[in-house]
Amino acid sequence: MRKSLHTLPFQKFLSCLLFLILTLAPLSATSQQTDLRPLVTAGQCVSQDVQLISAELSGGACTTCTPGDVLMVDLLITVLHNTNSLRPALAVMGDLTTTDMYGNVTMSTFAECSGPIIKKGDTPNGDGVQTVNFGQFQYTCGSSLELGNILLAWTSAGAGNECPIPGPSSPHPKCGQPAGTLIINPPLQAMATAACNTGNQIDVDLTVMGGTGPFTYMWSPGGATTEDLTNALPNTMYTVTVTDTADRDGDGFPDNCMTTANITTPPALSASLAGDNLSC
């Protein structure tokens, strides 16, 4: 079942503290940006010249991790640029909601600047779609990230218009406030949990985050190719390999990026797994 990693037993305070320190903490972002949202009045930033498409955390062609790992990744934001003007700087500002693997939720202000945004006609397909690297960040695997209340601001061509975009005045008219939220896609990762079903049999539930679907699955032992397992064998260690279908190098074929997850099922009658008492 594809969903957020958020249902795990209580963990020690130290794990939560490390999460607060490490989750998506900027290490060497392209340019620290002042949050310009307080300077913008309602209805002022309505330009559609630059539009958000997607965002992801990437460490290279195929980036995978195991929940709890801490890794350095690039924040890549894909935008649609609708004009044939060179924009030396693009600033993205918003409220970042982070949910860690234990279900703890924190909010912080995100404000970063990068660039340039090249002309629409200079993009590979001439459609203005391009990906901008906003620098390196530190990410705790298992966390989900969502950006809301977003403001985009950009500059005109010319020397001195590079990052950061300064206040104290509003960036109007070179700004937009897209509706909704932006999900930041994390590196490919998977986690399996075991539980007893209503028939006192063991089911294994797989959670996948990141990557690009549809996904394929291969379980061992047994060779099942379903996402989840029903009526699994008791007291058995299962390993699943998850493969995504992203074409990261643009050659028209999937890269076959893979990640694995392990789970040991409880004995047939009773067990304690990760702090939860299971009775099958």
C-alpha positions in Angstrom: 0.0 0.0 0.0 1.6 3.3 -1.1 1.3 5.9 1.7 3.4 8.1 4.0 5.7 6.5 6.5 4.1 7.6 9.7 2.9 4.6 11.7 5.7 3.3 13.9 5.9 2.6 17.7 7.1 5.2 20.1 10.9 6.0 19.9 13.3 7.5 22.2 13.5 11.3 22.6 17.0 11.3 21.1 15.6 10.1 17.7 13.1 12.9 17.7 15.8 15.4 18.5 18.0 14.2 15.7 15.1 14.5 13.3 14.5 18.1 14.2 18.1 18.9 13.7 18.8 17.0 10.5 15.6 16.8 8.4 16.1 18.9 5.2 18.6 21.2 6.9 20.4 23.2 4.2 24.2 22.6 3.9 25.2 24.6 0.9 22.1 26.0 -0.7 22.8 28.1 -3.8 21.8 31.4 -2.1 20.0 32.1 1.2 16.9 34.1 0.4 14.9 36.5 2.6 11.2 35.5 2.8 9.4 38.2 0.8 5.9 37.0 1.5 5.2 39.6 4.2 5.8 42.3 1.6 3.2 41.0 -0.8 -0.4 42.2 -0.7 -3.4 40.1 -1.7 -3.8 39.8 -5.5 -0.5 41.4 -6.2 1.5 38.4 -7.4 -0.6 36.8 -10.2 1.9 36.3 -13.0 2.0 33.0 -14.8 5.4 33.6 -16.4 7.0 31.0 -14.1 5.0 28.0 -12.8 6.0 25.1 -10.5 5.8 21.6 -11.9 7.5 19.3 -9.4 10.3 19.0 -6.9 12.6 16.1 -5.8 15.6 15.3 -3.7 18.3 13.6 -5.7 21.8 12.4 -5.0 22.5 11.3 -8.6 21.0 9.0 -11.3 19.6 6.5 -8.8 19.3 7.6 -5.2 17.9 5.2 -2.6 18.0 5.1 1.2 16.8 3.2 4.2 14.4 4.9 6.7 16.5 6.5 9.4 19.5 7.2 7.1 20.8 10.7 6.8 22.2 11.7 3.4 23.1 14.8 1.4 21.0 15.4 -1.6 20.3 18.2 -4.2 16.9 19.9 -4.2 15.8 19.9 -7.8 12.7 22.1 -8.7 11.2 21.8 -12.2 9.4 24.8 -13.5 7.7 26.0 -16.7 9.1 29.3 -18.0 6.6 31.0 -20.4 8.8 33.8 -21.8 11.9 34.2 -23.9 13.6 36.4 -21.3 16.6 35.2 -19.4 15.9 35.3 -15.6 19.1 35.4 -13.6 17.3 34.5 -10.3 14.3 32.5 -9.1 13.3 32.6 -5.4 11.0 30.0 -3.9 9.4 30.7 -0.5 6.9 28.8 1.5 5.9 26.9 4.6 7.6 23.6 4.8 5.7 20.8 6.6 7.9 17.8 7.5 6.5 14.5 8.8 9.1 12.1 10.1 9.0 8.3 10.1 7.5 8.3 13.6 4.6 10.7 12.7 6.1 13.8 14.3 5.2 17.0 12.3 7.2 20.2 12.2 6.8 23.4 10.2 9.5 25.8 9.1 10.0 28.6 6.7 11.6 27.7 3.4 13.2 30.6 1.4 15.9 29.8 -1.2 17.1 31.4 -4.4 18.8 29.9 -7.5 19.1 30.4 -11.2 19.3 31.2 -13.9 16.0 30.4 -15.7 16.8 30.1 -19.3 14.6 31.4 -22.2 11.6 29.2 -23.2 13.0 28.8 -26.7 16.4 27.6 -25.4 14.9 24.6 -23.4 15.5 21.2 -24.9 11.9 20.8 -26.2 11.3 24.6 -26.7 8.4 24.3 -24.1 10.1 26.2 -21.3 10.3 23.2 -19.0 13.5 23.1 -17.0 15.0 21.9 -13.8 16.8 24.3 -11.4 19.2 23.0 -8.7 18.6 24.8 -5.4 21.7 23.3 -3.8 22.5 20.6 -1.3 20.4 19.7 1.7 20.6 17.2 4.5 17.7 14.8 4.5 16.5 12.1 7.0 15.2 9.1 5.1 11.6 8.2 6.0 10.5 11.9 6.2 7.8 13.4 3.9 8.0 17.0 2.8 5.3 19.4 1.6 5.6 23.1 0.7 2.6 25.3 1.0 1.7 29.0 1.0 4.2 29.4 -1.8 5.6 32.6 -3.4 7.7 32.6 -6.5 9.8 35.7 -7.4 12.2 36.2 -10.3 14.3 38.9 -11.8 14.9 40.5 -15.3 18.0 40.0 -17.3 21.0 42.1 -16.5 24.0 42.4 -14.2 23.2 42.7 -10.5 20.0 40.7 -10.8 21.4 37.5 -9.5 20.5 35.8 -6.2 19.3 36.7 -3.7 16.3 38.8 -4.6 16.3 41.7 -2.1 13.5 43.5 -0.2 12.3 45.7 1.3 9.8 46.3 -1.5 7.5 43.7 -3.0 8.8 41.7 -6.0 5.6 42.7 -8.0 5.1 42.2 -10.9 7.7 39.5 -11.3 6.0 37.1 -8.9 3.4 34.4 -8.6 1.5 32.6 -5.8 0.6 29.1 -7.0 -2.4 27.5 -5.4 -2.1 24.2 -3.5 1.0 22.6 -2.2 4.2 21.2 -3.7 5.2 17.6 -2.6 8.9 17.2 -2.6 9.6 13.7 -3.9 12.3 12.0 -1.7 14.8 9.3 -2.7 13.4 5.8 -3.4 12.8 3.9 -0.2 10.7 1.1 1.2 9.7 -0.3 4.6 7.8 -3.5 5.4 5.7 -4.2 8.6 3.9 -7.4 9.7 0.5 -7.7 11.3 -2.1 -10.4 12.1 -5.2 -10.3 10.0 -8.7 -11.2 11.1 -8.1 -14.9 10.2 -5.2 -15.0 12.6 -2.8 -15.2 9.7 0.2 -12.9 9.0 0.0 -10.1 6.5 3.0 -8.0 5.4 2.4 -4.4 4.4 4.9 -2.6 2.2 5.2 1.2 2.1 7.1 2.8 -0.8 8.2 6.5 -0.9 10.0 8.4 -3.6 10.9 7.1 -7.0 8.6 7.0 -10.0 5.8 4.5 -10.4 4.5 2.1 -11.5 6.7 -0.1 -9.4 7.5 -3.8 -9.7 8.0 -6.0 -6.7 9.9 -9.3 -6.1 9.6 -11.1 -2.7 12.0 -13.7 -1.4 11.2 -16.4 -0.4 8.2 -17.3 -2.5 8.7 -15.2 -5.5 5.5 -13.1 -5.0 5.3 -10.0 -7.3 2.5 -8.2 -5.4 3.1 -5.1 -3.3 1.9 -6.7 -0.1 1.9 -10.3 1.2 -1.1 -12.1 2.6 -0.9 -15.3 4.7 2.9 -15.0 5.0 4.9 -17.8 6.7 5.5 -17.4 10.4 9.0 -16.8 11.8 10.4 -16.1 8.3 12.6 -13.3 7.1 11.2 -11.8 3.9 13.2 -9.5 1.5 11.5 -7.5 -1.2 13.2 -5.6 -4.1 11.3 -2.6 -5.4 12.1 -1.3 -8.9 10.8 2.0 -10.3 10.3 3.0 -13.9 12.0 6.4 -14.1 14.0 7.3 -17.2 16.5 9.6 -15.5 19.1 9.6 -18.3 16.5 10.3 -21.0 17.4 7.4 -23.2 13.8 6.2 -23.5 14.3 3.2 -21.1 13.8 2.8 -17.4 16.9 3.0 -15.3 15.8 0.1 -13.1 16.5 1.9 -9.9 16.0 -0.5 -7.0 15.7 -0.5 -3.2 15.1 -3.3 -0.7 13.3 -3.8 2.5 13.4 -6.7 5.0 10.9 -8.0 7.6 10.9 -11.0 9.9 7.4 -12.3 10.5 6.4 -13.4 14.1 5.9 -17.0 15.2 2.5 -18.5 14.5 1.1 -18.0 18.0 2.5 -14.8 19.4 5.4 -12.4 19.0 6.7 -9.0 19.8 7.7 -7.0 16.7 9.2 -3.5 17.0 7.4 -3.0 20.3 4.0 -4.2 19.2 2.6 -7.4 20.6 1.3 -9.7 17.9 -0.9 -12.7 18.6 -1.7 -14.8 15.5 
